[in-house]
Amino acid sequence: MEQSNQSCTTMRPMEKAIRMLAGTFVTISVILGYFVSPYWFLFTLFVGLNLFQSSLSGWCLAEQILSKLGIGVESQASQTSKSPKR
């Protein structure tokens, strides 16, 4: 079985943004669930289920929202500089 030596530094900007958002939501909801109300754990469950369904379907609502806000989207100039020249 081949192993990939891909690190987080080679991830697409959108992947980093999604991971950061999900990690932040889970951490905050666990803290709120412990100190405020156990009902906050339902938000943790929602984030986990959303991650699971997006891995199966390839569709992620957070990705659409972040891209509309311009977060995690590479600028047009950086995309053209990375593309191979003919």
KESEFI-30270 format. One record per residue: x, y, z of N, C-alpha, C, O, CB in turn; residue number from 1. Coordinates in steps of 0.02 Angstrom, whole numbers. Atoms other than C-alpha are relative to their C-alpha. Glycine has a CB too. Layout:
BEGIN
n.px X | n.py Y | n.pz Z | ca.px X | ca.py Y | ca.pz Z | c.px X | c.py Y | c.pz Z | o.px X | o.py Y | o.pz Z | cb.px X | cb.py Y | cb.pz Z | kemar NUM;
...
This chain:
BEGIN
n.px 42 | n.py -59 | n.pz 0 | ca.px 0 | ca.py 0 | ca.pz 0 | c.px 44 | c.py 62 | c.pz 0 | o.px 90 | o.py 68 | o.pz 40 | cb.px -47 | cb.py 0 | cb.pz 60 | kemar 1;
n.px -40 | n.py -61 | n.pz 5 | ca.px 69 | ca.py 170 | ca.pz -49 | c.px -20 | c.py 49 | c.pz 54 | o.px -79 | o.py 56 | o.pz 71 | cb.px -8 | cb.py 31 | cb.pz -69 | kemar 2;
n.px 14 | n.py -52 | n.pz -48 | ca.px 85 | ca.py 305 | ca.pz 79 | c.px 13 | c.py 68 | c.pz -32 | o.px 62 | o.py 77 | o.pz -68 | cb.px 43 | cb.py -9 | cb.pz 64 | kemar 3;
n.px -9 | n.py -67 | n.pz 26 | ca.px 64 | ca.py 486 | ca.pz 36 | c.px 35 | c.py 42 | c.pz 52 | o.px 17 | o.py 40 | o.pz 111 | cb.px -68 | cb.py 32 | cb.pz -20 | kemar 4;
n.px -36 | n.py -44 | n.pz -45 | ca.px 185 | ca.py 610 | ca.pz 113 | c.px -27 | c.py 70 | c.pz -4 | o.px 10 | o.py 119 | o.pz 8 | cb.px 74 | cb.py -1 | cb.pz -15 | kemar 5;
n.px 31 | n.py -66 | n.pz 7 | ca.px 63 | ca.py 752 | ca.pz 87 | c.px -9 | c.py 30 | c.pz 70 | o.px -38 | o.py -2 | o.pz 114 | cb.px -67 | cb.py -4 | cb.pz -37 | kemar 6;
n.px 7 | n.py -34 | n.pz -64 | ca.px 70 | ca.py 876 | ca.pz 230 | c.px -54 | c.py 54 | c.pz -6 | o.px -80 | o.py 66 | o.pz -60 | cb.px 67 | cb.py 31 | cb.pz 23 | kemar 7;
n.px 52 | n.py -52 | n.pz -1 | ca.px -51 | ca.py 1013 | ca.pz 280 | c.px 21 | c.py 61 | c.pz -40 | o.px -21 | o.py 100 | o.pz -61 | cb.px -16 | cb.py 20 | cb.pz 71 | kemar 8;
n.px -23 | n.py -59 | n.pz 38 | ca.px 57 | ca.py 1141 | ca.pz 190 | c.px -17 | c.py -6 | c.pz -73 | o.px -18 | o.py 45 | o.pz -108 | cb.px 74 | cb.py 10 | cb.pz 9 | kemar 9;
n.px 16 | n.py 8 | n.pz 71 | ca.px 11 | ca.py 1067 | ca.pz 21 | c.px -75 | c.py -5 | c.pz -12 | o.px -97 | o.py -19 | o.pz -68 | cb.px 34 | cb.py -62 | cb.pz -28 | kemar 10;
n.px 73 | n.py 2 | n.pz 8 | ca.px -177 | ca.py 1072 | ca.pz 53 | c.px -24 | c.py 61 | c.pz -38 | o.px 7 | o.py 114 | o.pz -37 | cb.px -34 | cb.py -5 | cb.pz 68 | kemar 11;
n.px 31 | n.py -58 | n.pz 32 | ca.px -289 | ca.py 1183 | ca.pz -49 | c.px -24 | c.py 47 | c.pz 54 | o.px -39 | o.py 26 | o.pz 110 | cb.px -60 | cb.py -22 | cb.pz -45 | kemar 12;
n.px 22 | n.py -49 | n.pz -49 | ca.px -338 | ca.py 1344 | ca.pz 39 | c.px -71 | c.py -15 | c.pz 27 | o.px -84 | o.py -4 | o.pz 86 | cb.px 1 | cb.py 70 | cb.pz -30 | kemar 13;
n.px 68 | n.py 15 | n.pz -23 | ca.px -521 | ca.py 1289 | ca.pz 46 | c.px 0 | c.py -58 | c.pz 50 | o.px -38 | o.py -56 | o.pz 99 | cb.px -45 | cb.py -17 | cb.pz -60 | kemar 14;
n.px -4 | n.py 56 | n.pz -48 | ca.px -474 | ca.py 1125 | ca.pz 133 | c.px 23 | c.py 26 | c.pz 68 | o.px -4 | o.py 5 | o.pz 120 | cb.px 48 | cb.py -54 | cb.pz -26 | kemar 15;
n.px -23 | n.py -28 | n.pz -63 | ca.px -379 | ca.py 1223 | ca.pz 265 | c.px -55 | c.py 39 | c.pz 34 | o.px -64 | o.py 33 | o.pz 95 | cb.px 61 | cb.py 46 | cb.pz -12 | kemar 16;
n.px 54 | n.py -41 | n.pz -29 | ca.px -526 | ca.py 1342 | ca.pz 290 | c.px -54 | c.py -45 | c.pz 29 | o.px -80 | o.py -31 | o.pz 83 | cb.px -29 | cb.py 46 | cb.pz -53 | kemar 17;
n.px 52 | n.py 46 | n.pz -26 | ca.px -650 | ca.py 1197 | ca.pz 309 | c.px 24 | c.py -34 | c.pz 64 | o.px -14 | o.py -39 | o.pz 112 | cb.px -17 | cb.py -53 | cb.pz -54 | kemar 18;
n.px -27 | n.py 33 | n.pz -61 | ca.px -538 | ca.py 1107 | ca.pz 434 | c.px 3 | c.py 48 | c.pz 58 | o.px -13 | o.py 30 | o.pz 115 | cb.px 69 | cb.py -29 | cb.pz -14 | kemar 19;
n.px -4 | n.py -50 | n.pz -53 | ca.px -511 | ca.py 1267 | ca.pz 532 | c.px -70 | c.py 15 | c.pz 28 | o.px -79 | o.py 20 | o.pz 88 | cb.px 33 | cb.py 64 | cb.pz -25 | kemar 20;
n.px 68 | n.py -15 | n.pz -21 | ca.px -697 | ca.py 1305 | ca.pz 536 | c.px -30 | c.py -58 | c.pz 40 | o.px -59 | o.py -47 | o.pz 93 | cb.px -44 | cb.py 14 | cb.pz -62 | kemar 21;
n.px 27 | n.py 58 | n.pz -35 | ca.px -746 | ca.py 1128 | ca.pz 587 | c.px 33 | c.py -9 | c.pz 68 | o.px 0 | o.py -23 | o.pz 117 | cb.px 9 | cb.py -64 | cb.pz -42 | kemar 22;
n.px -36 | n.py 7 | n.pz -64 | ca.px -611 | ca.py 1120 | ca.pz 721 | c.px -21 | c.py 53 | c.pz 50 | o.px -28 | o.py 39 | o.pz 110 | cb.px 74 | cb.py 5 | cb.pz -11 | kemar 23;
n.px 22 | n.py -55 | n.pz -44 | ca.px -665 | ca.py 1288 | ca.pz 791 | c.px -70 | c.py -14 | c.pz 27 | o.px -83 | o.py -7 | o.pz 86 | cb.px 2 | cb.py 67 | cb.pz -37 | kemar 24;
n.px 69 | n.py 15 | n.pz -22 | ca.px -849 | ca.py 1238 | ca.pz 795 | c.px -2 | c.py -57 | c.pz 50 | o.px -38 | o.py -52 | o.pz 100 | cb.px -43 | cb.py -17 | cb.pz -60 | kemar 25;
n.px 0 | n.py 57 | n.pz -46 | ca.px -813 | ca.py 1072 | ca.pz 879 | c.px 28 | c.py 20 | c.pz 68 | o.px 0 | o.py 4 | o.pz 120 | cb.px 40 | cb.py -59 | cb.pz -29 | kemar 26;
n.px -31 | n.py -21 | n.pz -63 | ca.px -698 | ca.py 1149 | ca.pz 1010 | c.px -47 | c.py 45 | c.pz 40 | o.px -56 | o.py 36 | o.pz 100 | cb.px 66 | cb.py 36 | cb.pz -14 | kemar 27;
n.px 45 | n.py -46 | n.pz -35 | ca.px -819 | ca.py 1290 | ca.pz 1052 | c.px -62 | c.py -37 | c.pz 26 | o.px -83 | o.py -25 | o.pz 83 | cb.px -22 | cb.py 57 | cb.pz -47 | kemar 28;
n.px 61 | n.py 34 | n.pz -22 | ca.px -970 | ca.py 1174 | ca.pz 1060 | c.px 14 | c.py -49 | c.pz 57 | o.px -29 | o.py -59 | o.pz 100 | cb.px -32 | cb.py -37 | cb.pz -58 | kemar 29;
n.px -18 | n.py 44 | n.pz -56 | ca.px -879 | ca.py 1050 | ca.pz 1175 | c.px 8 | c.py 41 | c.pz 63 | o.px -15 | o.py 21 | o.pz 117 | cb.px 64 | cb.py -40 | cb.pz -16 | kemar 30;
n.px -8 | n.py -44 | n.pz -59 | ca.px -830 | ca.py 1192 | ca.pz 1292 | c.px -67 | c.py 24 | c.pz 25 | o.px -81 | o.py 21 | o.pz 85 | cb.px 45 | cb.py 61 | cb.pz -17 | kemar 31;
n.px 67 | n.py -22 | n.pz -20 | ca.px -1007 | ca.py 1261 | ca.pz 1291 | c.px -42 | c.py -58 | c.pz 28 | o.px -80 | o.py -49 | o.pz 75 | cb.px -37 | cb.py 32 | cb.pz -59 | kemar 32;
n.px 36 | n.py 58 | n.pz -25 | ca.px -1077 | ca.py 1086 | ca.pz 1315 | c.px 20 | c.py -19 | c.pz 70 | o.px -21 | o.py -42 | o.pz 110 | cb.px 10 | cb.py -58 | cb.pz -46 | kemar 33;
n.px -25 | n.py 18 | n.pz -67 | ca.px -969 | ca.py 1058 | ca.pz 1468 | c.px -19 | c.py 53 | c.pz 52 | o.px -40 | o.py 36 | o.pz 107 | cb.px 76 | cb.py -8 | cb.pz -2 | kemar 34;
n.px 9 | n.py -53 | n.pz -49 | ca.px -989 | ca.py 1228 | ca.pz 1551 | c.px -70 | c.py 31 | c.pz 0 | o.px -91 | o.py 57 | o.pz 52 | cb.px 50 | cb.py 54 | cb.pz -12 | kemar 35;
n.px 64 | n.py -36 | n.pz 5 | ca.px -1159 | ca.py 1293 | ca.pz 1490 | c.px -59 | c.py -49 | c.pz 1 | o.px -99 | o.py -49 | o.pz 47 | cb.px -2 | cb.py 42 | cb.pz -63 | kemar 36;
n.px 56 | n.py 46 | n.pz 5 | ca.px -1279 | ca.py 1157 | ca.pz 1434 | c.px 20 | c.py -60 | c.pz -43 | o.px 53 | o.py -51 | o.pz -94 | cb.px -62 | cb.py 36 | cb.pz -30 | kemar 37;
n.px -16 | n.py 59 | n.pz 41 | ca.px -1263 | ca.py 979 | ca.pz 1369 | c.px -33 | c.py 1 | c.pz -69 | o.px -13 | o.py -37 | o.pz -113 | cb.px -21 | cb.py -63 | cb.pz 36 | kemar 38;
n.px 32 | n.py -5 | n.pz 66 | ca.px -1376 | ca.py 1028 | ca.pz 1224 | c.px 48 | c.py 25 | c.pz -54 | o.px 37 | o.py 15 | o.pz -113 | cb.px -61 | cb.py 46 | cb.pz 3 | kemar 39;
n.px -50 | n.py -23 | n.pz 49 | ca.px -1223 | ca.py 1109 | ca.pz 1142 | c.px 35 | c.py -58 | c.pz -33 | o.px 63 | o.py -50 | o.pz -87 | cb.px 52 | cb.py 45 | cb.pz 35 | kemar 40;
n.px -30 | n.py 59 | n.pz 31 | ca.px -1159 | ca.py 933 | ca.pz 1109 | c.px -37 | c.py -20 | c.pz -64 | o.px -9 | o.py -54 | o.pz -107 | cb.px 1 | cb.py -59 | cb.pz 49 | kemar 41;
n.px 37 | n.py 12 | n.pz 62 | ca.px -1296 | ca.py 922 | ca.pz 977 | c.px 31 | c.py 38 | c.pz -59 | o.px 30 | o.py 14 | o.pz -115 | cb.px -74 | cb.py 20 | cb.pz 8 | kemar 42;
n.px -35 | n.py -37 | n.pz 53 | ca.px -1202 | ca.py 1055 | ca.pz 879 | c.px 63 | c.py -37 | c.pz -22 | o.px 80 | o.py -39 | o.pz -81 | cb.px 19 | cb.py 71 | cb.pz 25 | kemar 43;
n.px -59 | n.py 41 | n.pz 16 | ca.px -1045 | ca.py 947 | ca.pz 890 | c.px -21 | c.py -59 | c.pz -44 | o.px 13 | o.py -75 | o.pz -93 | cb.px 34 | cb.py -26 | cb.pz 65 | kemar 44;
n.px 27 | n.py 55 | n.pz 40 | ca.px -1149 | ca.py 802 | ca.pz 822 | c.px -16 | c.py 24 | c.pz -70 | o.px -2 | o.py -11 | o.pz -119 | cb.px -62 | cb.py -30 | cb.pz 33 | kemar 45;
n.px 17 | n.py -28 | n.pz 65 | ca.px -1212 | ca.py 912 | ca.pz 680 | c.px 62 | c.py 11 | c.pz -43 | o.px 62 | o.py -6 | o.pz -102 | cb.px -38 | cb.py 67 | cb.pz 9 | kemar 46;
n.px -62 | n.py -11 | n.pz 37 | ca.px -1035 | ca.py 961 | ca.pz 629 | c.px 29 | c.py -67 | c.pz -23 | o.px 50 | o.py -73 | o.pz -80 | cb.px 51 | cb.py 38 | cb.pz 44 | kemar 47;
n.px -26 | n.py 66 | n.pz 18 | ca.px -980 | ca.py 779 | ca.pz 633 | c.px -40 | c.py -33 | c.pz -56 | o.px -11 | o.py -62 | o.pz -102 | cb.px 1 | cb.py -45 | cb.pz 60 | kemar 48;
n.px 43 | n.py 29 | n.pz 51 | ca.px -1129 | ca.py 721 | ca.pz 530 | c.px 9 | c.py 36 | c.pz -67 | o.px 7 | o.py 5 | o.pz -120 | cb.px -73 | cb.py 2 | cb.pz 21 | kemar 49;
n.px -11 | n.py -38 | n.pz 61 | ca.px -1100 | ca.py 861 | ca.pz 404 | c.px 66 | c.py -19 | c.pz -32 | o.px 69 | o.py -26 | o.pz -94 | cb.px -1 | cb.py 75 | cb.pz 15 | kemar 50;
n.px -64 | n.py 22 | n.pz 27 | ca.px -917 | ca.py 810 | ca.pz 384 | c.px -7 | c.py -69 | c.pz -32 | o.px 21 | o.py -82 | o.pz -85 | cb.px 53 | cb.py -1 | cb.pz 55 | kemar 51;
n.px 10 | n.py 68 | n.pz 26 | ca.px -971 | ca.py 629 | ca.pz 360 | c.px -38 | c.py 0 | c.pz -66 | o.px -17 | o.py -32 | o.pz -114 | cb.px -38 | cb.py -43 | cb.pz 52 | kemar 52;
n.px 40 | n.py -1 | n.pz 62 | ca.px -1104 | ca.py 667 | ca.pz 229 | c.px 39 | c.py 33 | c.pz -57 | o.px 32 | o.py 13 | o.pz -114 | cb.px -66 | cb.py 37 | cb.pz 11 | kemar 53;
n.px -38 | n.py -32 | n.pz 53 | ca.px -986 | ca.py 782 | ca.pz 134 | c.px 55 | c.py -46 | c.pz -27 | o.px 74 | o.py -41 | o.pz -85 | cb.px 31 | cb.py 66 | cb.pz 24 | kemar 54;
n.px -50 | n.py 48 | n.pz 24 | ca.px -856 | ca.py 644 | ca.pz 125 | c.px -31 | c.py -52 | c.pz -47 | o.px 2 | o.py -78 | o.pz -91 | cb.px 34 | cb.py -35 | cb.pz 58 | kemar 55;
n.px 35 | n.py 48 | n.pz 42 | ca.px -986 | ca.py 530 | ca.pz 46 | c.px -28 | c.py 32 | c.pz -64 | o.px -24 | o.py 3 | o.pz -118 | cb.px -56 | cb.py -33 | cb.pz 38 | kemar 56;
n.px 34 | n.py -31 | n.pz 57 | ca.px -1075 | ca.py 653 | ca.pz -68 | c.px 44 | c.py 47 | c.pz -40 | o.px 31 | o.py 60 | o.pz -99 | cb.px -60 | cb.py 37 | cb.pz 24 | kemar 57;
n.px -42 | n.py -50 | n.pz 34 | ca.px -937 | ca.py 777 | ca.pz -110 | c.px -28 | c.py 70 | c.pz 3 | o.px 2 | o.py 116 | o.pz -24 | cb.px 10 | cb.py -20 | cb.pz -71 | kemar 58;
n.px 31 | n.py -66 | n.pz -6 | ca.px -1054 | ca.py 922 | ca.pz -70 | c.px 7 | c.py 25 | c.pz 72 | o.px -6 | o.py -12 | o.pz 119 | cb.px -75 | cb.py -3 | cb.pz -21 | kemar 59;
n.px -11 | n.py -29 | n.pz -66 | ca.px -1015 | ca.py 1038 | ca.pz 75 | c.px -29 | c.py 70 | c.pz 2 | o.px -7 | o.py 115 | o.pz -35 | cb.px 76 | cb.py 0 | cb.pz 18 | kemar 60;
n.px 32 | n.py -66 | n.pz -6 | ca.px -1124 | ca.py 1184 | ca.pz 126 | c.px 50 | c.py 52 | c.pz 24 | o.px 50 | o.py 108 | o.pz 0 | cb.px -59 | cb.py -4 | cb.pz 49 | kemar 61;
n.px -50 | n.py -48 | n.pz -26 | ca.px -982 | ca.py 1265 | ca.pz 223 | c.px 46 | c.py 24 | c.pz -55 | o.px 66 | o.py 82 | o.pz -57 | cb.px 41 | cb.py -32 | cb.pz 57 | kemar 62;
n.px -44 | n.py -19 | n.pz 56 | ca.px -874 | ca.py 1263 | ca.pz 66 | c.px -34 | c.py 52 | c.pz -45 | o.px -2 | o.py 99 | o.pz -67 | cb.px 19 | cb.py -61 | cb.pz -42 | kemar 63;
n.px 36 | n.py -49 | n.pz 41 | ca.px -1009 | ca.py 1355 | ca.pz -32 | c.px -5 | c.py 67 | c.pz 35 | o.px 4 | o.py 119 | o.pz 3 | cb.px -70 | cb.py -26 | cb.pz -16 | kemar 64;
n.px 5 | n.py -63 | n.pz -37 | ca.px -1032 | ca.py 1484 | ca.pz 105 | c.px 67 | c.py 36 | c.pz 2 | o.px 70 | o.py 96 | o.pz -9 | cb.px -26 | cb.py -14 | cb.pz 72 | kemar 65;
n.px -67 | n.py -31 | n.pz -4 | ca.px -845 | ca.py 1514 | ca.pz 126 | c.px 21 | c.py 27 | c.pz -68 | o.px 52 | o.py 80 | o.pz -71 | cb.px 51 | cb.py -51 | cb.pz 24 | kemar 66;
n.px -20 | n.py -25 | n.pz 66 | ca.px -819 | ca.py 1530 | ca.pz -62 | c.px -38 | c.py 63 | c.pz -19 | o.px -10 | o.py 107 | o.pz -52 | cb.px -12 | cb.py -54 | cb.pz -53 | kemar 67;
n.px 37 | n.py -61 | n.pz 14 | ca.px -958 | ca.py 1660 | ca.pz -75 | c.px 27 | c.py 59 | c.pz 40 | o.px 22 | o.py 116 | o.pz 19 | cb.px -74 | cb.py -10 | cb.pz 16 | kemar 68;
n.px -31 | n.py -52 | n.pz -41 | ca.px -872 | ca.py 1756 | ca.pz 65 | c.px 71 | c.py 16 | c.pz -22 | o.px 102 | o.py 63 | o.pz 2 | cb.px 0 | cb.py -21 | cb.pz 73 | kemar 69;
n.px -68 | n.py -11 | n.pz 24 | ca.px -707 | ca.py 1742 | ca.pz -28 | c.px 54 | c.py -30 | c.pz 44 | o.px 113 | o.py -13 | o.pz 37 | cb.px 13 | cb.py 73 | cb.pz -8 | kemar 70;
n.px -48 | n.py 31 | n.pz -46 | ca.px -625 | ca.py 1638 | ca.pz 108 | c.px 21 | c.py -67 | c.pz -29 | o.px -21 | o.py -107 | o.pz -49 | cb.px -31 | cb.py -9 | cb.pz 71 | kemar 71;
n.px -26 | n.py 63 | n.pz 25 | ca.px -513 | ca.py 1495 | ca.pz 53 | c.px 2 | c.py -5 | c.pz -75 | o.px 17 | o.py -58 | o.pz -102 | cb.px -41 | cb.py -55 | cb.pz 26 | kemar 72;
n.px -1 | n.py 0 | n.pz 73 | ca.px -524 | ca.py 1545 | ca.pz -129 | c.px 64 | c.py 35 | c.pz -22 | o.px 79 | o.py 91 | o.pz 0 | cb.px -64 | cb.py 36 | cb.pz -30 | kemar 73;
n.px -62 | n.py -30 | n.pz 25 | ca.px -360 | ca.py 1577 | ca.pz -219 | c.px -17 | c.py 58 | c.pz -47 | o.px -67 | o.py 55 | o.pz -83 | cb.px 44 | cb.py -52 | cb.pz -36 | kemar 74;
n.px 12 | n.py -57 | n.pz 44 | ca.px -349 | ca.py 1743 | ca.pz -308 | c.px 16 | c.py -20 | c.pz -72 | o.px 52 | o.py -68 | o.pz -84 | cb.px 43 | cb.py 60 | cb.pz 21 | kemar 75;
n.px -9 | n.py 14 | n.pz 71 | ca.px -352 | ca.py 1745 | ca.pz -498 | c.px 73 | c.py 5 | c.pz -19 | o.px 97 | o.py -34 | o.pz -60 | cb.px -43 | cb.py 47 | cb.pz -43 | kemar 76;
n.px -71 | n.py -10 | n.pz 17 | ca.px -172 | ca.py 1808 | ca.pz -506 | c.px 43 | c.py -59 | c.pz 22 | o.px 88 | o.py -80 | o.pz -14 | cb.px 26 | cb.py 65 | cb.pz 32 | kemar 77;
n.px -41 | n.py 56 | n.pz -24 | ca.px -102 | ca.py 1667 | ca.pz -400 | c.px -16 | c.py -64 | c.pz -38 | o.px 27 | o.py -108 | o.pz -44 | cb.px -11 | cb.py -11 | cb.pz 75 | kemar 78;
n.px 18 | n.py 58 | n.pz 40 | ca.px -198 | ca.py 1538 | ca.pz -502 | c.px 36 | c.py -1 | c.pz -67 | o.px 58 | o.py -53 | o.pz -90 | cb.px -75 | cb.py -3 | cb.pz -10 | kemar 79;
n.px -32 | n.py -4 | n.pz 66 | ca.px -126 | ca.py 1599 | ca.pz -666 | c.px 76 | c.py -8 | c.pz 6 | o.px 108 | o.py -33 | o.pz -40 | cb.px -17 | cb.py 66 | cb.pz -35 | kemar 80;
n.px -73 | n.py 7 | n.pz -8 | ca.px 52 | ca.py 1606 | ca.pz -597 | c.px 19 | c.py -73 | c.pz 14 | o.px 76 | o.py -93 | o.pz 1 | cb.px 25 | cb.py 45 | cb.pz 57 | kemar 81;
n.px -14 | n.py 70 | n.pz -15 | ca.px 39 | ca.py 1423 | ca.pz -541 | c.px -13 | c.py -46 | c.pz -59 | o.px 12 | o.py -102 | o.pz -61 | cb.px -41 | cb.py -23 | cb.pz 58 | kemar 82;
n.px 15 | n.py 42 | n.pz 57 | ca.px -29 | ca.py 1359 | ca.pz -706 | c.px 60 | c.py -6 | c.pz -46 | o.px 99 | o.py 42 | o.pz -52 | cb.px -61 | cb.py 28 | cb.pz -38 | kemar 83;
n.px -58 | n.py 9 | n.pz 44 | ca.px 97 | ca.py 1286 | ca.pz -827 | c.px -4 | c.py 45 | c.pz -61 | o.px -58 | o.py 56 | o.pz -89 | cb.px 6 | cb.py -73 | cb.pz -23 | kemar 84;
n.px -3 | n.py -45 | n.pz 58 | ca.px 153 | ca.py 1403 | ca.pz -966 | c.px 10 | c.py -41 | c.pz -63 | o.px 45 | o.py -92 | o.pz -63 | cb.px 58 | cb.py 53 | cb.pz 8 | kemar 85;
n.px -5 | n.py 35 | n.pz 64 | ca.px 136 | ca.py 1349 | ca.pz -1146 | c.px 50 | c.py 32 | c.pz -43 | o.px 62 | o.py 9 | o.pz -99 | cb.px -66 | cb.py -2 | cb.pz -35 | kemar 86;
